[in-house]
Amino acid sequence: MANVSLHKSMLLVGVQFICIGIIVLTGPIIVSMSWLLGLELAGVIIGLWAFQAMTIKNLHIFPEVHKTSVLVTHGPYHFIRHPMYTALLLCTLAMILDEFSTLRLVAWVFLVVDLIVKLTYEETLLVQRFQEYTRYQRHTSRLIPYVF
């Protein structure tokens, strides 16, 4: 069973990085339009805030929950359960809208689907690891406050 989980995690992270790579390598990383720059900066700020709240010892690229992990519910995690994913989606959306192509849009749609599958899997593991996670889920949004 652990082997299946490892393969699932590797696949999810692999798809995530392929999608990000396609978006980053097919257009500018820093957007040119001011309103999109605001969107991109919002993503960067949310991402840095989430990174600061999570701390490096609790940060893992794979969705599995380590035995030493602690449940983080402060900072942006007070509002959003997966603010790093939100940050990633905001930044990449700004890049796509700044220099649109069908390839970039398809990569972003695959990224969204992949992250939703990944966070759903991760939340299943978090519910198993932390008793309080179910209560935390009732008071927070997955990616977008008051929407999803």
C-alpha positions, 0 to 999 in steps of 0.5 A: 500500500505504501508503494502505491501511495509513493507512486501516486505522490510522485505522479502528482508532483511530476505532473505539477512540475511539468505544468509549471515548467511548460508555463514558465518556459513558454513566456515571461515569468514577470508579467508586463501589465500592471493589473496582472503584476498585482495578481502575480505579486498577490501570489508571491506575497501569499506564497511567502506568507504561507512559507513563513507560517509553515516553516522549513521543517514542516514543508514537504513537496509530497502530500504524505504527512510526516510523523514530525509534522504539526498542523499549521492553522495560523497566517494564511492557513487561518483562511485557506488550507492550501495557500501555497497552491493558491499562490502558485495558481495566481502567479501562473494565471497572471503569466498566462493572461499576460502572454496567452497561448493554448498550450499555456492554458491547457497546462494551467488547467492540468495544473488546477486539476492536479492540485485539486487531486493532490490536495484532496489526497493530502487532506485524506491523510491529514484527517487520519493524522490530526483529529482536529483537521475535520474541525479546521476544514469546516472553518476554512476554504481549500484555495479561495476564501468563501468560494472553494 
